[in-house]
Amino acid sequence: MLAKVERIAALMNLSNPSRRSEWNEIEAGARSIGVEAQVLDVRTFADLEQSFASATLWRADALVVGSDTLVQTN
């Protein structure tokens, strides 16, 4: 979909065990197509702002939003 994506950031709560497996799939899929992936581990509302700042500094081309309740509701 995005021809020049080199870096993908994934916003997810890794304290949720099912999100860890979701991250593993994202990381493996990205690696298989030569894209770098970085997890932005969001465990509290306060972590959100720092995560977006990290994605910006890392120069992420795309953002994947995990399906955890904390991430989805905020």
PDB file of N, CA, C and O in Angstrom, chain B, residues numbered from 101:
ATOM      1  N   MET B 101       0.816  -1.191   0.000  1.00  0.00           N
ATOM      2  CA  MET B 101       0.000   0.000   0.000  1.00  0.00           C
ATOM      3  C   MET B 101       0.863   1.261   0.000  1.00  0.00           C
ATOM      4  O   MET B 101       0.553   2.224  -0.701  1.00  0.00           O
ATOM      5  N   LEU B 102       1.919   1.260   0.764  1.00  0.00           N
ATOM      6  CA  LEU B 102       2.804   2.417   0.843  1.00  0.00           C
ATOM      7  C   LEU B 102       4.163   2.005   0.299  1.00  0.00           C
ATOM      8  O   LEU B 102       4.919   1.296   0.963  1.00  0.00           O
ATOM      9  N   ALA B 103       4.458   2.444  -0.885  1.00  0.00           N
ATOM     10  CA  ALA B 103       5.630   1.964  -1.613  1.00  0.00           C
ATOM     11  C   ALA B 103       6.959   2.234  -0.930  1.00  0.00           C
ATOM     12  O   ALA B 103       7.886   1.440  -1.089  1.00  0.00           O
ATOM     13  N   LYS B 104       7.091   3.298  -0.190  1.00  0.00           N
ATOM     14  CA  LYS B 104       8.386   3.661   0.364  1.00  0.00           C
ATOM     15  C   LYS B 104       8.476   3.483   1.875  1.00  0.00           C
ATOM     16  O   LYS B 104       9.255   4.180   2.525  1.00  0.00           O
ATOM     17  N   VAL B 105       7.719   2.594   2.433  1.00  0.00           N
ATOM     18  CA  VAL B 105       7.776   2.354   3.872  1.00  0.00           C
ATOM     19  C   VAL B 105       9.046   1.585   4.201  1.00  0.00           C
ATOM     20  O   VAL B 105       9.296   0.506   3.663  1.00  0.00           O
ATOM     21  N   GLU B 106       9.839   2.157   5.089  1.00  0.00           N
ATOM     22  CA  GLU B 106      11.049   1.494   5.559  1.00  0.00           C
ATOM     23  C   GLU B 106      10.981   1.174   7.041  1.00  0.00           C
ATOM     24  O   GLU B 106      11.656   0.264   7.522  1.00  0.00           O
ATOM     25  N   ARG B 107      10.147   1.942   7.776  1.00  0.00           N
ATOM     26  CA  ARG B 107      10.035   1.773   9.224  1.00  0.00           C
ATOM     27  C   ARG B 107       8.574   1.804   9.647  1.00  0.00           C
ATOM     28  O   ARG B 107       7.811   2.692   9.266  1.00  0.00           O
ATOM     29  N   ILE B 108       8.212   0.814  10.441  1.00  0.00           N
ATOM     30  CA  ILE B 108       6.860   0.742  10.980  1.00  0.00           C
ATOM     31  C   ILE B 108       6.961   0.757  12.498  1.00  0.00           C
ATOM     32  O   ILE B 108       7.731  -0.002  13.087  1.00  0.00           O
ATOM     33  N   ALA B 109       6.175   1.627  13.126  1.00  0.00           N
ATOM     34  CA  ALA B 109       6.079   1.649  14.582  1.00  0.00           C
ATOM     35  C   ALA B 109       4.750   1.004  14.967  1.00  0.00           C
ATOM     36  O   ALA B 109       3.727   1.232  14.319  1.00  0.00           O
ATOM     37  N   ALA B 110       4.776   0.206  16.016  1.00  0.00           N
ATOM     38  CA  ALA B 110       3.560  -0.473  16.473  1.00  0.00           C
ATOM     39  C   ALA B 110       3.224  -0.008  17.884  1.00  0.00           C
ATOM     40  O   ALA B 110       3.995  -0.236  18.817  1.00  0.00           O
ATOM     41  N   LEU B 111       2.089   0.635  18.039  1.00  0.00           N
ATOM     42  CA  LEU B 111       1.613   1.159  19.311  1.00  0.00           C
ATOM     43  C   LEU B 111       0.788   0.073  19.980  1.00  0.00           C
ATOM     44  O   LEU B 111      -0.328  -0.216  19.549  1.00  0.00           O
ATOM     45  N   MET B 112       1.331  -0.531  21.031  1.00  0.00           N
ATOM     46  CA  MET B 112       0.621  -1.621  21.687  1.00  0.00           C
ATOM     47  C   MET B 112       1.022  -1.792  23.135  1.00  0.00           C
ATOM     48  O   MET B 112       2.096  -1.365  23.558  1.00  0.00           O
ATOM     49  N   ASN B 113       0.150  -2.415  23.878  1.00  0.00           N
ATOM     50  CA  ASN B 113       0.339  -2.668  25.298  1.00  0.00           C
ATOM     51  C   ASN B 113       0.878  -4.084  25.478  1.00  0.00           C
ATOM     52  O   ASN B 113       0.113  -5.048  25.460  1.00  0.00           O
ATOM     53  N   LEU B 114       2.185  -4.210  25.652  1.00  0.00           N
ATOM     54  CA  LEU B 114       2.780  -5.544  25.759  1.00  0.00           C
ATOM     55  C   LEU B 114       2.568  -6.201  27.115  1.00  0.00           C
ATOM     56  O   LEU B 114       2.969  -7.349  27.305  1.00  0.00           O
ATOM     57  N   SER B 115       1.946  -5.500  28.068  1.00  0.00           N
ATOM     58  CA  SER B 115       1.593  -6.162  29.324  1.00  0.00           C
ATOM     59  C   SER B 115       0.388  -7.079  29.125  1.00  0.00           C
ATOM     60  O   SER B 115       0.092  -7.915  29.978  1.00  0.00           O
ATOM     61  N   ASN B 116      -0.303  -6.922  27.999  1.00  0.00           N
ATOM     62  CA  ASN B 116      -1.408  -7.794  27.624  1.00  0.00           C
ATOM     63  C   ASN B 116      -0.808  -8.974  26.843  1.00  0.00           C
ATOM     64  O   ASN B 116      -0.282  -8.775  25.748  1.00  0.00           O
ATOM     65  N   PRO B 117      -0.876 -10.194  27.386  1.00  0.00           N
ATOM     66  CA  PRO B 117      -0.225 -11.346  26.741  1.00  0.00           C
ATOM     67  C   PRO B 117      -0.618 -11.573  25.287  1.00  0.00           C
ATOM     68  O   PRO B 117       0.218 -12.008  24.495  1.00  0.00           O
ATOM     69  N   SER B 118      -1.831 -11.300  24.922  1.00  0.00           N
ATOM     70  CA  SER B 118      -2.231 -11.523  23.531  1.00  0.00           C
ATOM     71  C   SER B 118      -1.628 -10.482  22.593  1.00  0.00           C
ATOM     72  O   SER B 118      -1.494 -10.741  21.397  1.00  0.00           O
ATOM     73  N   ARG B 119      -1.267  -9.326  23.103  1.00  0.00           N
ATOM     74  CA  ARG B 119      -0.641  -8.316  22.260  1.00  0.00           C
ATOM     75  C   ARG B 119       0.814  -8.670  21.960  1.00  0.00           C
ATOM     76  O   ARG B 119       1.349  -8.260  20.930  1.00  0.00           O
ATOM     77  N   ARG B 120       1.447  -9.414  22.833  1.00  0.00           N
ATOM     78  CA  ARG B 120       2.821  -9.841  22.575  1.00  0.00           C
ATOM     79  C   ARG B 120       2.851 -10.726  21.331  1.00  0.00           C
ATOM     80  O   ARG B 120       3.750 -10.579  20.502  1.00  0.00           O
ATOM     81  N   SER B 121       1.906 -11.628  21.182  1.00  0.00           N
ATOM     82  CA  SER B 121       1.875 -12.464  19.980  1.00  0.00           C
ATOM     83  C   SER B 121       1.535 -11.626  18.746  1.00  0.00           C
ATOM     84  O   SER B 121       2.035 -11.898  17.655  1.00  0.00           O
ATOM     85  N   GLU B 122       0.694 -10.619  18.914  1.00  0.00           N
ATOM     86  CA  GLU B 122       0.385  -9.707  17.807  1.00  0.00           C
ATOM     87  C   GLU B 122       1.663  -8.977  17.370  1.00  0.00           C
ATOM     88  O   GLU B 122       1.926  -8.852  16.174  1.00  0.00           O
ATOM     89  N   TRP B 123       2.454  -8.499  18.333  1.00  0.00           N
ATOM     90  CA  TRP B 123       3.716  -7.836  18.013  1.00  0.00           C
ATOM     91  C   TRP B 123       4.668  -8.791  17.294  1.00  0.00           C
ATOM     92  O   TRP B 123       5.323  -8.402  16.328  1.00  0.00           O
ATOM     93  N   ASN B 124       4.747 -10.024  17.755  1.00  0.00           N
ATOM     94  CA  ASN B 124       5.635 -10.999  17.109  1.00  0.00           C
ATOM     95  C   ASN B 124       5.276 -11.177  15.643  1.00  0.00           C
ATOM     96  O   ASN B 124       6.165 -11.294  14.800  1.00  0.00           O
ATOM     97  N   GLU B 125       3.987 -11.198  15.326  1.00  0.00           N
ATOM     98  CA  GLU B 125       3.536 -11.332  13.938  1.00  0.00           C
ATOM     99  C   GLU B 125       3.874 -10.083  13.122  1.00  0.00           C
ATOM    100  O   GLU B 125       4.300 -10.184  11.971  1.00  0.00           O
ATOM    101  N   ILE B 126       3.685  -8.921  13.716  1.00  0.00           N
ATOM    102  CA  ILE B 126       4.022  -7.667  13.016  1.00  0.00           C
ATOM    103  C   ILE B 126       5.512  -7.627  12.723  1.00  0.00           C
ATOM    104  O   ILE B 126       5.923  -7.305  11.608  1.00  0.00           O
ATOM    105  N   GLU B 127       6.314  -7.952  13.717  1.00  0.00           N
ATOM    106  CA  GLU B 127       7.769  -7.921  13.557  1.00  0.00           C
ATOM    107  C   GLU B 127       8.230  -8.915  12.488  1.00  0.00           C
ATOM    108  O   GLU B 127       9.064  -8.581  11.647  1.00  0.00           O
ATOM    109  N   ALA B 128       7.696 -10.118  12.521  1.00  0.00           N
ATOM    110  CA  ALA B 128       8.080 -11.135  11.532  1.00  0.00           C
ATOM    111  C   ALA B 128       7.639 -10.729  10.126  1.00  0.00           C
ATOM    112  O   ALA B 128       8.389 -10.895   9.164  1.00  0.00           O
ATOM    113  N   GLY B 129       6.433 -10.203  10.010  1.00  0.00           N
ATOM    114  CA  GLY B 129       5.941  -9.765   8.703  1.00  0.00           C
ATOM    115  C   GLY B 129       6.763  -8.620   8.141  1.00  0.00           C
ATOM    116  O   GLY B 129       7.082  -8.607   6.952  1.00  0.00           O
ATOM    117  N   ALA B 130       7.106  -7.670   8.979  1.00  0.00           N
ATOM    118  CA  ALA B 130       7.924  -6.541   8.539  1.00  0.00           C
ATOM    119  C   ALA B 130       9.298  -7.024   8.084  1.00  0.00           C
ATOM    120  O   ALA B 130       9.791  -6.624   7.029  1.00  0.00           O
ATOM    121  N   ARG B 131       9.898  -7.876   8.880  1.00  0.00           N
ATOM    122  CA  ARG B 131      11.233  -8.406   8.543  1.00  0.00           C
ATOM    123  C   ARG B 131      11.201  -9.138   7.207  1.00  0.00           C
ATOM    124  O   ARG B 131      12.139  -9.039   6.417  1.00  0.00           O
ATOM    125  N   SER B 132      10.121  -9.872   6.958  1.00  0.00           N
ATOM    126  CA  SER B 132      10.028 -10.663   5.727  1.00  0.00           C
ATOM    127  C   SER B 132       9.987  -9.808   4.461  1.00  0.00           C
ATOM    128  O   SER B 132      10.300 -10.289   3.371  1.00  0.00           O
ATOM    129  N   ILE B 133       9.603  -8.548   4.607  1.00  0.00           N
ATOM    130  CA  ILE B 133       9.569  -7.654   3.437  1.00  0.00           C
ATOM    131  C   ILE B 133      10.634  -6.564   3.534  1.00  0.00           C
ATOM    132  O   ILE B 133      10.594  -5.588   2.784  1.00  0.00           O
ATOM    133  N   GLY B 134      11.587  -6.726   4.454  1.00  0.00           N
ATOM    134  CA  GLY B 134      12.700  -5.799   4.564  1.00  0.00           C
ATOM    135  C   GLY B 134      12.368  -4.465   5.205  1.00  0.00           C
ATOM    136  O   GLY B 134      12.998  -3.452   4.902  1.00  0.00           O
ATOM    137  N   VAL B 135      11.384  -4.460   6.086  1.00  0.00           N
ATOM    138  CA  VAL B 135      10.974  -3.242   6.783  1.00  0.00           C
ATOM    139  C   VAL B 135      11.368  -3.358   8.251  1.00  0.00           C
ATOM    140  O   VAL B 135      11.195  -4.413   8.863  1.00  0.00           O
ATOM    141  N   GLU B 136      11.899  -2.271   8.818  1.00  0.00           N
ATOM    142  CA  GLU B 136      12.213  -2.254  10.247  1.00  0.00           C
ATOM    143  C   GLU B 136      10.934  -2.035  11.041  1.00  0.00           C
ATOM    144  O   GLU B 136      10.055  -1.281  10.624  1.00  0.00           O
ATOM    145  N   ALA B 137      10.836  -2.695  12.182  1.00  0.00           N
ATOM    146  CA  ALA B 137       9.667  -2.520  13.038  1.00  0.00           C
ATOM    147  C   ALA B 137      10.134  -2.190  14.451  1.00  0.00           C
ATOM    148  O   ALA B 137      11.118  -2.740  14.944  1.00  0.00           O
ATOM    149  N   GLN B 138       9.410  -1.286  15.084  1.00  0.00           N
ATOM    150  CA  GLN B 138       9.707  -0.897  16.456  1.00  0.00           C
ATOM    151  C   GLN B 138       8.411  -0.903  17.230  1.00  0.00           C
ATOM    152  O   GLN B 138       7.405  -0.357  16.776  1.00  0.00           O
ATOM    153  N   VAL B 139       8.432  -1.521  18.401  1.00  0.00           N
ATOM    154  CA  VAL B 139       7.254  -1.512  19.256  1.00  0.00           C
ATOM    155  C   VAL B 139       7.299  -0.278  20.148  1.00  0.00           C
ATOM    156  O   VAL B 139       8.350   0.091  20.672  1.00  0.00           O
ATOM    157  N   LEU B 140       6.161   0.341  20.307  1.00  0.00           N
ATOM    158  CA  LEU B 140       5.977   1.447  21.231  1.00  0.00           C
ATOM    159  C   LEU B 140       5.081   0.907  22.340  1.00  0.00           C
ATOM    160  O   LEU B 140       3.857   0.904  22.212  1.00  0.00           O
ATOM    161  N   ASP B 141       5.689   0.455  23.415  1.00  0.00           N
ATOM    162  CA  ASP B 141       4.975  -0.223  24.495  1.00  0.00           C
ATOM    163  C   ASP B 141       4.222   0.794  25.349  1.00  0.00           C
ATOM    164  O   ASP B 141       4.831   1.573  26.082  1.00  0.00           O
ATOM    165  N   VAL B 142       2.904   0.780  25.250  1.00  0.00           N
ATOM    166  CA  VAL B 142       2.038   1.721  25.950  1.00  0.00           C
ATOM    167  C   VAL B 142       1.267   0.950  27.019  1.00  0.00           C
ATOM    168  O   VAL B 142       0.382   0.152  26.711  1.00  0.00           O
ATOM    169  N   ARG B 143       1.618   1.202  28.273  1.00  0.00           N
ATOM    170  CA  ARG B 143       0.953   0.486  29.369  1.00  0.00           C
ATOM    171  C   ARG B 143       0.033   1.383  30.179  1.00  0.00           C
ATOM    172  O   ARG B 143      -0.821   0.900  30.923  1.00  0.00           O
ATOM    173  N   THR B 144       0.209   2.704  30.030  1.00  0.00           N
ATOM    174  CA  THR B 144      -0.642   3.681  30.722  1.00  0.00           C
ATOM    175  C   THR B 144      -0.961   4.819  29.763  1.00  0.00           C
ATOM    176  O   THR B 144      -0.306   4.983  28.733  1.00  0.00           O
ATOM    177  N   PHE B 145      -1.964   5.592  30.112  1.00  0.00           N
ATOM    178  CA  PHE B 145      -2.332   6.747  29.301  1.00  0.00           C
ATOM    179  C   PHE B 145      -1.135   7.683  29.134  1.00  0.00           C
ATOM    180  O   PHE B 145      -0.929   8.240  28.055  1.00  0.00           O
ATOM    181  N   ALA B 146      -0.352   7.856  30.188  1.00  0.00           N
ATOM    182  CA  ALA B 146       0.801   8.757  30.154  1.00  0.00           C
ATOM    183  C   ALA B 146       1.860   8.312  29.137  1.00  0.00           C
ATOM    184  O   ALA B 146       2.636   9.137  28.655  1.00  0.00           O
ATOM    185  N   ASP B 147       1.897   7.027  28.813  1.00  0.00           N
ATOM    186  CA  ASP B 147       2.874   6.515  27.848  1.00  0.00           C
ATOM    187  C   ASP B 147       2.579   6.939  26.412  1.00  0.00           C
ATOM    188  O   ASP B 147       3.471   6.903  25.565  1.00  0.00           O
ATOM    189  N   LEU B 148       1.356   7.336  26.130  1.00  0.00           N
ATOM    190  CA  LEU B 148       0.970   7.652  24.755  1.00  0.00           C
ATOM    191  C   LEU B 148       1.785   8.790  24.163  1.00  0.00           C
ATOM    192  O   LEU B 148       2.319   8.660  23.061  1.00  0.00           O
ATOM    193  N   GLU B 149       1.887   9.892  24.871  1.00  0.00           N
ATOM    194  CA  GLU B 149       2.611  11.050  24.334  1.00  0.00           C
ATOM    195  C   GLU B 149       4.064  10.702  24.037  1.00  0.00           C
ATOM    196  O   GLU B 149       4.589  11.059  22.982  1.00  0.00           O
ATOM    197  N   GLN B 150       4.713  10.007  24.965  1.00  0.00           N
ATOM    198  CA  GLN B 150       6.109   9.619  24.752  1.00  0.00           C
ATOM    199  C   GLN B 150       6.239   8.679  23.557  1.00  0.00           C
ATOM    200  O   GLN B 150       7.214   8.759  22.811  1.00  0.00           O
ATOM    201  N   SER B 151       5.282   7.806  23.373  1.00  0.00           N
ATOM    202  CA  SER B 151       5.335   6.869  22.255  1.00  0.00           C
ATOM    203  C   SER B 151       5.257   7.581  20.911  1.00  0.00           C
ATOM    204  O   SER B 151       5.980   7.228  19.979  1.00  0.00           O
ATOM    205  N   PHE B 152       4.390   8.574  20.804  1.00  0.00           N
ATOM    206  CA  PHE B 152       4.311   9.338  19.555  1.00  0.00           C
ATOM    207  C   PHE B 152       5.595  10.123  19.320  1.00  0.00           C
ATOM    208  O   PHE B 152       6.056  10.236  18.184  1.00  0.00           O
ATOM    209  N   ALA B 153       6.172  10.662  20.383  1.00  0.00           N
ATOM    210  CA  ALA B 153       7.443  11.381  20.259  1.00  0.00           C
ATOM    211  C   ALA B 153       8.540  10.424  19.788  1.00  0.00           C
ATOM    212  O   ALA B 153       9.360  10.785  18.943  1.00  0.00           O
ATOM    213  N   SER B 154       8.556   9.214  20.328  1.00  0.00           N
ATOM    214  CA  SER B 154       9.554   8.216  19.920  1.00  0.00           C
ATOM    215  C   SER B 154       9.389   7.839  18.454  1.00  0.00           C
ATOM    216  O   SER B 154      10.376   7.716  17.729  1.00  0.00           O
ATOM    217  N   ALA B 155       8.152   7.655  18.018  1.00  0.00           N
ATOM    218  CA  ALA B 155       7.901   7.310  16.618  1.00  0.00           C
ATOM    219  C   ALA B 155       8.366   8.432  15.693  1.00  0.00           C
ATOM    220  O   ALA B 155       8.899   8.174  14.614  1.00  0.00           O
ATOM    221  N   THR B 156       8.165   9.659  16.114  1.00  0.00           N
ATOM    222  CA  THR B 156       8.598  10.805  15.317  1.00  0.00           C
ATOM    223  C   THR B 156      10.123  10.874  15.244  1.00  0.00           C
ATOM    224  O   THR B 156      10.687  11.064  14.166  1.00  0.00           O
ATOM    225  N   LEU B 157      10.788  10.719  16.387  1.00  0.00           N
ATOM    226  CA  LEU B 157      12.253  10.746  16.408  1.00  0.00           C
ATOM    227  C   LEU B 157      12.849   9.607  15.588  1.00  0.00           C
ATOM    228  O   LEU B 157      13.879   9.776  14.936  1.00  0.00           O
ATOM    229  N   TRP B 158      12.210   8.469  15.624  1.00  0.00           N
ATOM    230  CA  TRP B 158      12.671   7.301  14.889  1.00  0.00           C
ATOM    231  C   TRP B 158      12.363   7.431  13.402  1.00  0.00           C
ATOM    232  O   TRP B 158      12.879   6.674  12.579  1.00  0.00           O
ATOM    233  N   ARG B 159      11.524   8.389  13.073  1.00  0.00           N
ATOM    234  CA  ARG B 159      11.102   8.669  11.701  1.00  0.00           C
ATOM    235  C   ARG B 159      10.311   7.503  11.092  1.00  0.00           C
ATOM    236  O   ARG B 159      10.577   7.065   9.973  1.00  0.00           O
ATOM    237  N   ALA B 160       9.347   7.023  11.852  1.00  0.00           N
ATOM    238  CA  ALA B 160       8.485   5.946  11.375  1.00  0.00           C
ATOM    239  C   ALA B 160       7.666   6.422  10.172  1.00  0.00           C
ATOM    240  O   ALA B 160       7.163   7.545  10.151  1.00  0.00           O
ATOM    241  N   ASP B 161       7.547   5.560   9.189  1.00  0.00           N
ATOM    242  CA  ASP B 161       6.761   5.868   7.993  1.00  0.00           C
ATOM    243  C   ASP B 161       5.298   5.486   8.162  1.00  0.00           C
ATOM    244  O   ASP B 161       4.426   6.007   7.466  1.00  0.00           O
ATOM    245  N   ALA B 162       5.034   4.573   9.091  1.00  0.00           N
ATOM    246  CA  ALA B 162       3.671   4.095   9.303  1.00  0.00           C
ATOM    247  C   ALA B 162       3.509   3.706  10.770  1.00  0.00           C
ATOM    248  O   ALA B 162       4.484   3.422  11.465  1.00  0.00           O
ATOM    249  N   LEU B 163       2.271   3.701  11.218  1.00  0.00           N
ATOM    250  CA  LEU B 163       1.953   3.354  12.599  1.00  0.00           C
ATOM    251  C   LEU B 163       0.870   2.280  12.607  1.00  0.00           C
ATOM    252  O   LEU B 163      -0.191   2.443  12.004  1.00  0.00           O
ATOM    253  N   VAL B 164       1.154   1.190  13.293  1.00  0.00           N
ATOM    254  CA  VAL B 164       0.163   0.132  13.495  1.00  0.00           C
ATOM    255  C   VAL B 164      -0.370   0.314  14.905  1.00  0.00           C
ATOM    256  O   VAL B 164       0.412   0.443  15.847  1.00  0.00           O
ATOM    257  N   VAL B 165      -1.675   0.327  15.065  1.00  0.00           N
ATOM    258  CA  VAL B 165      -2.284   0.491  16.382  1.00  0.00           C
ATOM    259  C   VAL B 165      -2.825  -0.856  16.829  1.00  0.00           C
ATOM    260  O   VAL B 165      -3.687  -1.444  16.176  1.00  0.00           O
ATOM    261  N   GLY B 166      -2.303  -1.334  17.954  1.00  0.00           N
ATOM    262  CA  GLY B 166      -2.722  -2.634  18.496  1.00  0.00           C
ATOM    263  C   GLY B 166      -4.171  -2.614  18.937  1.00  0.00           C
ATOM    264  O   GLY B 166      -4.780  -1.552  19.074  1.00  0.00           O
ATOM    265  N   SER B 167      -4.710  -3.788  19.157  1.00  0.00           N
ATOM    266  CA  SER B 167      -6.135  -3.895  19.485  1.00  0.00           C
ATOM    267  C   SER B 167      -6.401  -3.966  20.980  1.00  0.00           C
ATOM    268  O   SER B 167      -7.472  -4.421  21.382  1.00  0.00           O
ATOM    269  N   ASP B 168      -5.473  -3.535  21.808  1.00  0.00           N
ATOM    270  CA  ASP B 168      -5.661  -3.498  23.254  1.00  0.00           C
ATOM    271  C   ASP B 168      -6.638  -2.390  23.652  1.00  0.00           C
ATOM    272  O   ASP B 168      -6.675  -1.337  23.015  1.00  0.00           O
ATOM    273  N   THR B 169      -7.416  -2.620  24.687  1.00  0.00           N
ATOM    274  CA  THR B 169      -8.409  -1.646  25.146  1.00  0.00           C
ATOM    275  C   THR B 169      -7.779  -0.318  25.513  1.00  0.00           C
ATOM    276  O   THR B 169      -8.322   0.731  25.169  1.00  0.00           O
ATOM    277  N   LEU B 170      -6.643  -0.334  26.206  1.00  0.00           N
ATOM    278  CA  LEU B 170      -5.974   0.913  26.596  1.00  0.00           C
ATOM    279  C   LEU B 170      -5.657   1.767  25.377  1.00  0.00           C
ATOM    280  O   LEU B 170      -5.915   2.970  25.376  1.00  0.00           O
ATOM    281  N   VAL B 171      -5.114   1.169  24.368  1.00  0.00           N
ATOM    282  CA  VAL B 171      -4.728   1.906  23.162  1.00  0.00           C
ATOM    283  C   VAL B 171      -5.956   2.370  22.399  1.00  0.00           C
ATOM    284  O   VAL B 171      -6.012   3.521  21.966  1.00  0.00           O
ATOM    285  N   GLN B 172      -6.921   1.515  22.230  1.00  0.00           N
ATOM    286  CA  GLN B 172      -8.112   1.845  21.446  1.00  0.00           C
ATOM    287  C   GLN B 172      -8.961   2.947  22.075  1.00  0.00           C
ATOM    288  O   GLN B 172      -9.525   3.776  21.360  1.00  0.00           O
ATOM    289  N   THR B 173      -9.057   2.965  23.402  1.00  0.00           N
ATOM    290  CA  THR B 173      -9.926   3.959  24.052  1.00  0.00           C
ATOM    291  C   THR B 173      -9.276   5.327  24.212  1.00  0.00           C
ATOM    292  O   THR B 173      -9.952   6.315  24.500  1.00  0.00           O
ATOM    293  N   ASN B 174      -7.969   5.377  24.025  1.00  0.00           N
ATOM    294  CA  ASN B 174      -7.280   6.660  24.203  1.00  0.00           C
ATOM    295  C   ASN B 174      -6.747   7.166  22.894  1.00  0.00           C
ATOM    296  O   ASN B 174      -6.137   8.234  22.847  1.00  0.00           O
TER     297      ASN B 174
END
